[in-house]
Amino acid sequence: MTIVSSSAADGFIQRLPKDLRFYLVHGADEGLTHERSKAIVGKALDGDMDPLRVVRLEGEAIARDPGVLADEAYAIPIFGGSRAIWIDAQGRDLMPALEPLFKRPPGDCTVVVKAGQLKKGAPLRSAFEKAPNAASVECYSDEAKALLQLIDAEAAAAKLAIAPDARSALADLLGADRQTTRGEIAKLVLYARGRTRIEIADVEAIVANAAPSALDELVDQALIGDLKRAAATATRYFSEGGDGDLMMIRLVQRLTLIHRLRLEMDQGRSFDAACQAVFVRLPASAMRMLAVQAERWTSDSIARRLPLIRAASARVRAEPRLAEILATRAIWSLASRSGAGRG
């Protein structure tokens, strides 16, 4: 039985135990759950992410046919060596498929399950927390110390120093989601290329005062119920080469964040207090838009919609030729329903 807190997770992954076969990576930070799941798979395979050694499965497929997981886990690879199965749970009930594997673990196969936020006592979380050959790894938004370490590491990797005031300002603006955080730091590093140090002016130019992208506008319009503008922005986004998979990831991230805020607000906290509780750090304009979205949705309405959007995201990944159609349909669905989100 191994329970790994979010703050200890990165160190745990670096020293991944050899005797564990099952990992549940769960939490509200969608980008971080993806990053840590991938890191565990890579560590279990000694860095060799050959497609022949990594099997990707969707929770929906396993729920339909629980036997598919056992078939993959016990399969003998043609070329030998260890394997990993990476599962996106998508809110599905995976226990019928996992319980037989817990009782008879595969010999040389690691199973990694990526899931969203799971309450303590949830069946999937409890199973991983109790199994002797499993670990439950939490993923929550970066705390200040972890965020500063990430900023320092990314700057050092680019052979850049960062001024103390720039470092502090950047940390104040980031942290709600690991994937978004990495994306913003990458933009900043690119902007500072050719120099030796990142200054506060760079942060203000690239992160703090950056104009919303078409994707940001699209997500905002969908979640405040502006169907007409969302449809027009979706057309523009894809005409400019927009990525349907990225759009769906951003939708899942934003809905997940709003859900966390609503759960805090349902306990009587104000929007500002809820943001502090879940470490939301965004520019003022983005915070205002987020406040509008948090008022338009309820925790129950998001809980009903989020699994459907996750399923749509999985289908976009599985059928890239239909990505634009499927992603646009998801945008329309959210925009037409978010106005009634409080119903």
C-alpha positions, 0 to 999 in steps of 0.5 A: 500500500503506497499513497503518494502526496502531490508534493512528494510525487516527483521525487517518488517517480524519480525513484520508482519502486521496482516491486510495484505493478499498478499506479493510479495518477489522479487529481484536479490538475489535468496537465499534471496527471498527464505529465506524471502518468507519462513519467511513470510509464517512461521510468518503468520502461527505462526511458524506452517509449517504443510504441511496441512496448506501450499500450494506450487504452481508454476507460470507455473501451475497458468498461465495455469489455473488461477482458481487454485489459487482462488480454493486454497485461498477460500478452507475451511481447514478440521481442521480449522485454517489459511493457506498460499499459497507460489507461485514461480512466475517463470516469469509467468503472474500471474495477471489474477489469482491475480486480483480477489483475490485482489478485494475479499481477502480470509478470513484466507489465506496468499498469498506469491509470490516469484519472481526474479528481477522486474523493477519498473513499472512491472505489478506484482510489481505495483499491489502489491505496489498499493493494500491496503492489499498487500506488496512488499518486495525487496531482494537485496544482503546484504550490509556491515552492514546486512552482518556483522549482519548475521555473528555475529548472526550465530557465536553467535548461535553456541556459538562462538566469531569471531576475528575482522580481521576474521569477516572483511575478511569473510564479504569481501568474502561473500554477493553476495547471501544469501543462499551461504553466509549462506552455507559458514558461516555454513562450517566455524562454523563446522570447528571451532567446539570445540573451542571458537573463529573463527580466520582469519586462519579459514576463509583462510582455509575454505572460501578464499582458498577453492578448487572449489567443483564439483558443482562449477566446473560444473556451471562454465563449463556450463556457459563458454560453455565447454560441454565436461568437463561439461558432465564429471563433471555432471556424477562425481557430481551425482555419488558422491551423488550430489543433482539435486535440489541444482544444479538447484538452483546454476544455477539460482543464477549464471545466475541471478548474471551474468544478473545483472552484464551485465545490469550494463556493458550495461550502460558502466561500466567495469566488476570491476565497475559492481561488486562493484555496485551489491556488488559481493564479491568472491575469486580472482579465482572465480572473474576471472571465473565470468568475463569470463562468463559475457563476454560470455553472454549478458543481452538479451541472459540471459533474454531468458534462465533464465525463462527456467532454472527456469522452469526446476528447478521447475520441478526438485523439482516436480519430484525428481525421474527425478532430475538427468536427468532433471538437466543434460539436463539443464547443457547440454543446457546451455553449448551448447548455452553459446558459442553463448551467445553473439549472 
